[in-house]
Amino acid sequence: MQNVPEEWREEQSVGGGRDKDVKPWEGREALFQRNTGNSKQDMSTGKENGEKENGEMMHGGGKGMEWTDKESLMMELTRLVQKTVKESSWWERRGIDITILALAFLLLPPAFLLLGSSQALVFVLGMVLMGVSHAVITIKGTHMASHGSLSESPAWADVWAVFFIEVCGSFTARAGVTGHIKMHHAHTNVIGLGDSSTWKIPCLPRGVYLFIAPLAVPVITPLVALGQLKEHSVGQALRTVLMVFLGLYAQYWLLIHVSGFQCLYSTLLCMLLCKAMFSLPYIHVNIFQHIGLPMFSPTRRPKRIYQMTHGVLNLPRNPLLDWIFGHSLINCHVEHHLFPFLSDNMCLKVKPIVSQYLKEKELPYQEDSYLSRLQLFFHKYQELMVFAPPITELVGVQ
């Protein structure tokens, strides 16, 4: 693993802000505010949000925080991205991704009707349509909703988070948003915080983990959600249970009354197969883009731009996964971690700007193919997914 030069480091609190819930829209405004360097409050906004999108500040002993003489790399890159976002239309910022989600919902009626056919090919087509629709809604939709990327209104951002994460995704919105935004994005590849260790199941052999266990994701997800309810208030827990039940029962009811299913077990099996259709690449993508890359100590992590460029990896363009999972999860994951409140399409639009800037500054812009990462994880499964390397190997200078 690569050592982290001392000049990249900055003082940070360890796991600060765990107690406070995160809204899906929080921090979005701070991402593209134009700092003047005259307001200490503006300079501290990013750290209060846990992600420091507004750039990096240097600590001055006894005199508070002061801007460096030279504009920081993160701030310079933010200005370039900010300019592109401001020049983009609503259609580019949100419209394209909302249209993709709307099309996924429009595929559901014909999918339910085709599932009622007695002809094998027609039935299989219905299964494929249902699986694709479910993946777009529960992966792309829930991911964008967790970041508040579907609406500029904070109130609507909360509504969409509950709808996509709980009703469609069968998980708890509070735990989903907090875990993803507050931990994974704020502490990307930081040992014990955002190191993607939640995806590891050391007791499973590599063949089972990589190719069989992901098929159980539709069953595991609501069970994990139930386990999270003990940390919720009574009202939030009740809402989550009702929303998850509503989503599952709605699909079951439509399969019975629209598709004509008559057997309980065949109905549940159809639900499982449709929901699990893209579970394998979903698990693969989540582990390929972080695990196996440099990890950092909670007390001596690098500045944000170095943390993200070293700890995040892009997969190449894939016509199927780009549309179903979204660009921010596939070929624009570096851009997404640097600017997490951009929509999928905006991540794609700023990708040339980000990649060119990082290369000009001689910063890593990590890319690798899906097959290459799969081979790496298959051959080094024990090292990557079972045994945790010592922190000294991951963070270099202590």
Solvent accessible surface area in square Angstrom, and as a share of the most:
residue,aa,sasa,rsa
1,M,116,0.52
2,Q,101,0.45
3,N,94,0.48
4,V,4,0.02
5,P,46,0.29
6,E,91,0.41
7,E,129,0.58
8,W,43,0.15
9,R,27,0.10
10,E,17,0.08
11,E,120,0.54
12,Q,38,0.17
13,S,82,0.53
14,V,85,0.49
15,G,10,0.10
16,G,40,0.38
17,G,39,0.38
18,R,131,0.48
19,D,142,0.73
20,K,135,0.57
21,D,55,0.29
22,V,17,0.10
23,K,88,0.37
24,P,6,0.04
25,W,61,0.21
26,E,45,0.20
27,G,8,0.08
28,R,24,0.09
29,E,91,0.41
30,A,5,0.04
31,L,0,0.00
32,F,37,0.15
33,Q,82,0.37
34,R,164,0.60
35,N,6,0.03
36,T,99,0.57
37,G,26,0.25
38,N,138,0.71
39,S,36,0.23
40,K,133,0.56
41,Q,145,0.64
42,D,49,0.25
43,M,8,0.04
44,S,26,0.17
45,T,31,0.18
46,G,1,0.01
47,K,60,0.26
48,E,133,0.60
49,N,48,0.24
50,G,27,0.26
51,E,4,0.02
52,K,17,0.07
53,E,1,0.00
54,N,1,0.01
55,G,1,0.01
56,E,7,0.03
57,M,3,0.01
58,M,87,0.39
59,H,85,0.38
60,G,26,0.25
61,G,79,0.76
62,G,91,0.88
63,K,154,0.65
64,G,38,0.37
65,M,45,0.20
66,E,89,0.40
67,W,68,0.24
68,T,50,0.29
69,D,159,0.82
70,K,157,0.67
71,E,71,0.32
72,S,17,0.11
73,L,43,0.21
74,M,0,0.00
75,M,4,0.02
76,E,54,0.24
77,L,0,0.00
78,T,3,0.02
79,R,69,0.25
80,L,75,0.37
81,V,0,0.00
82,Q,10,0.04
83,K,123,0.52
84,T,18,0.11
85,V,19,0.11
86,K,138,0.59
87,E,122,0.55
88,S,6,0.04
89,S,57,0.37
90,W,130,0.46
91,W,130,0.45
92,E,49,0.22
93,R,63,0.23
94,R,25,0.09
95,G,1,0.01
96,I,48,0.24
97,D,2,0.01
98,I,60,0.31
99,T,50,0.29
100,I,22,0.11
101,L,8,0.04
102,A,46,0.35
103,L,94,0.47
104,A,3,0.02
105,F,64,0.27
106,L,120,0.60
107,L,61,0.30
108,L,41,0.20
109,P,76,0.48
110,P,52,0.32
111,A,0,0.00
112,F,13,0.06
113,L,117,0.58
114,L,44,0.22
115,L,4,0.02
116,G,42,0.40
117,S,34,0.22
118,S,118,0.76
119,Q,121,0.54
120,A,77,0.60
121,L,154,0.77
122,V,45,0.26
123,F,62,0.26
124,V,81,0.47
125,L,90,0.45
126,G,0,0.00
127,M,22,0.10
128,V,65,0.37
129,L,36,0.18
130,M,4,0.02
131,G,1,0.01
132,V,34,0.19
133,S,0,0.00
134,H,37,0.16
135,A,4,0.03
136,V,9,0.05
137,I,8,0.04
138,T,22,0.13
139,I,17,0.09
140,K,3,0.01
141,G,0,0.00
142,T,22,0.13
143,H,19,0.08
144,M,5,0.02
145,A,1,0.01
146,S,7,0.05
147,H,2,0.01
148,G,1,0.01
149,S,2,0.01
150,L,14,0.07
151,S,16,0.10
152,E,97,0.44
153,S,39,0.25
154,P,56,0.35
155,A,69,0.53
156,W,135,0.47
157,A,1,0.01
158,D,45,0.23
159,V,75,0.43
160,W,84,0.30
161,A,3,0.03
162,V,30,0.17
163,F,64,0.27
164,F,8,0.03
165,I,10,0.05
166,E,0,0.00
167,V,23,0.13
168,C,23,0.14
169,G,16,0.16
170,S,9,0.06
171,F,45,0.19
172,T,0,0.00
173,A,6,0.04
174,R,64,0.23
175,A,19,0.15
176,G,17,0.16
177,V,4,0.03
178,T,29,0.17
179,G,33,0.32
180,H,46,0.20
181,I,6,0.03
182,K,21,0.09
183,M,37,0.17
184,H,34,0.15
185,H,0,0.00
186,A,8,0.06
187,H,12,0.06
188,T,0,0.00
189,N,0,0.00
190,V,0,0.00
191,I,43,0.22
192,G,56,0.54
193,L,25,0.12
194,G,3,0.03
195,D,17,0.09
196,S,10,0.06
197,S,52,0.33
198,T,127,0.74
199,W,71,0.25
200,K,50,0.21
201,I,70,0.35
202,P,74,0.47
203,C,110,0.66
204,L,45,0.23
205,P,81,0.51
206,R,99,0.36
207,G,30,0.29
208,V,49,0.28
209,Y,7,0.03
210,L,0,0.00
211,F,79,0.33
212,I,104,0.53
213,A,24,0.19
214,P,3,0.02
215,L,84,0.42
216,A,41,0.32
217,V,34,0.19
218,P,22,0.14
219,V,77,0.44
220,I,80,0.40
221,T,33,0.19
222,P,25,0.16
223,L,109,0.54
224,V,67,0.38
225,A,4,0.03
226,L,102,0.51
227,G,39,0.38
228,Q,58,0.26
229,L,26,0.13
230,K,170,0.72
231,E,110,0.49
232,H,19,0.09
233,S,64,0.42
234,V,132,0.76
235,G,50,0.48
236,Q,57,0.25
237,A,20,0.15
238,L,106,0.53
239,R,80,0.29
240,T,2,0.01
241,V,65,0.37
242,L,93,0.46
243,M,49,0.22
244,V,17,0.10
245,F,128,0.53
246,L,94,0.47
247,G,16,0.15
248,L,55,0.27
249,Y,104,0.40
250,A,42,0.33
251,Q,22,0.10
252,Y,57,0.22
253,W,107,0.38
254,L,58,0.29
255,L,0,0.00
256,I,47,0.24
257,H,113,0.50
258,V,61,0.35
259,S,7,0.05
260,G,46,0.44
261,F,27,0.11
262,Q,180,0.80
263,C,64,0.38
264,L,89,0.44
265,Y,166,0.63
266,S,44,0.29
267,T,0,0.00
268,L,83,0.42
269,L,99,0.49
270,C,6,0.03
271,M,15,0.07
272,L,61,0.30
273,L,88,0.44
274,C,1,0.01
275,K,33,0.14
276,A,8,0.06
277,M,69,0.31
278,F,25,0.10
279,S,5,0.03
280,L,45,0.22
281,P,26,0.16
282,Y,59,0.23
283,I,14,0.07
284,H,6,0.03
285,V,4,0.02
286,N,35,0.18
287,I,0,0.00
288,F,0,0.00
289,Q,2,0.01
290,H,5,0.02
291,I,3,0.02
292,G,21,0.20
293,L,12,0.06
294,P,13,0.08
295,M,15,0.07
296,F,3,0.01
297,S,8,0.05
298,P,26,0.16
299,T,85,0.49
300,R,67,0.25
301,R,7,0.02
302,P,1,0.00
303,K,30,0.13
304,R,4,0.01
305,I,2,0.01
306,Y,28,0.11
307,Q,4,0.02
308,M,1,0.00
309,T,0,0.00
310,H,10,0.04
311,G,0,0.00
312,V,0,0.00
313,L,7,0.03
314,N,0,0.00
315,L,4,0.02
316,P,67,0.42
317,R,141,0.51
318,N,53,0.27
319,P,114,0.71
320,L,97,0.48
321,L,13,0.07
322,D,4,0.02
323,W,140,0.49
324,I,4,0.02
325,F,1,0.00
326,G,0,0.00
327,H,24,0.11
328,S,2,0.01
329,L,19,0.10
330,I,1,0.01
331,N,1,0.01
332,C,0,0.00
333,H,9,0.04
334,V,0,0.00
335,E,0,0.00
336,H,2,0.01
337,H,0,0.00
338,L,0,0.00
339,F,0,0.00
340,P,0,0.00
341,F,11,0.04
342,L,11,0.06
343,S,5,0.03
344,D,3,0.02
345,N,22,0.11
346,M,3,0.01
347,C,0,0.00
348,L,44,0.22
349,K,72,0.30
350,V,0,0.00
351,K,38,0.16
352,P,83,0.52
353,I,50,0.25
354,V,0,0.00
355,S,17,0.11
356,Q,112,0.50
357,Y,9,0.03
358,L,0,0.00
359,K,123,0.52
360,E,111,0.50
361,K,77,0.33
362,E,158,0.71
363,L,15,0.07
364,P,40,0.25
365,Y,25,0.10
366,Q,44,0.19
367,E,98,0.44
368,D,45,0.23
369,S,45,0.29
370,Y,58,0.22
371,L,112,0.56
372,S,41,0.27
373,R,13,0.05
374,L,31,0.16
375,Q,92,0.41
376,L,54,0.27
377,F,0,0.00
378,F,65,0.27
379,H,134,0.60
380,K,98,0.41
381,Y,6,0.02
382,Q,98,0.44
383,E,96,0.43
384,L,17,0.09
385,M,0,0.00
386,V,39,0.23
387,F,132,0.55
388,A,85,0.66
389,P,46,0.29
390,P,79,0.49
391,I,69,0.35
392,T,85,0.49
393,E,102,0.46
394,L,3,0.02
395,V,0,0.00
396,G,18,0.18
397,V,79,0.46
398,Q,100,0.44
